[in-house]
Amino acid sequence: MRFLRRSYVFLVFLFLYAPIIILIVYSFNASKSRGHWTGFTLQWYRELFKDRQIMNSLYNTIAIALLASLIATIVGTAASIGIFNMKRVKREIMLNINYIPVLNPDIVTGISLMLLFSSIKLPLGFTSLLLAHVTFNIPYVVLSVMPKLKQMNKHLYEAALDLGATPFYAFKKVILPEIMPGVITGFLLALTLSFDDFVISFFTTGNGVSNLSITVESLARRGISPKLNALSTIMFVSVLLLLIIVNIRTSKDENERRPKNEKSYQGNVFVSPSSHDI
């Protein structure tokens, strides 16, 4: 049975990552053919960085993804704290409303945002694309932060206020460190979704502004170029390295903070009173 389980897991991961491995390998292929290996080359990477259209799209993608993820993380984290402090019925209603954009088809969201921007006379371009990405990223940030808020001891914030901390200082020193893993997860998820989005971007962008998804789709109509393989390889490796760095930092911070917090909470009022204290 153990062999079957391991074989099943291996096949699942092979099915998921084999296409990516093939793409990476053929990004170094000297031939344009995707079926024959003719030698190692970096030609497609050099041509990639010389392609003005792709470089402009890459700049737009990175700028929009970073800005949208940052704004969505700030707004989503604040919204999560507000929803968490609501009464149960209101909290459930707000969470169900938050689920709607996640479950809603992208094409419906894209058309809706396009009609909204047109009705308020907002020209379609960089600003509309940024607002669209912020809009569909916020629910995912909320879904990432809420579990950390539920795991947190709700008396920590009140104890910090009782010890003389201001609300902002208590949030910065008590609440934020506890929910930081969820905040980072929400930011990375928003960053990935912004990089990957095509449908919503297609309906909310204008002439002269396009992200990589739109550019790749237009280039793919004329045939898959090895330059696209090189571009995809760079994006995959960049996201992978980012995830590894963030996971290492998060694990290190949690290990360093845990003994300190446990000692601090036992020495102060941060632990809730037990029956013998009363």
Secondary structure by P-SEA (a helix, b strand, c coil): caaaaaaaaaaaaaaacaaaaaaaaacccccccccccccccaaaaaaaaacaaaaaaaaaaaaaaaaaaaaaaaaaaaaaaaaaaccaaaaaaaaaaaaccccccaaaaaaaaaaaaaaacccccaaaaaaaaaaaaaaaaaaaaaaaaaacccaaaaaaaaacccaaaaaaccccccaaaaaaaaaaaaaaaaacccaaaaaccccccccaaaaaaaaaaacccaaaaaaaaaaaaaaaaaaaaaaaaaaaaaaaaaaaaaaaaaaccccccccccc
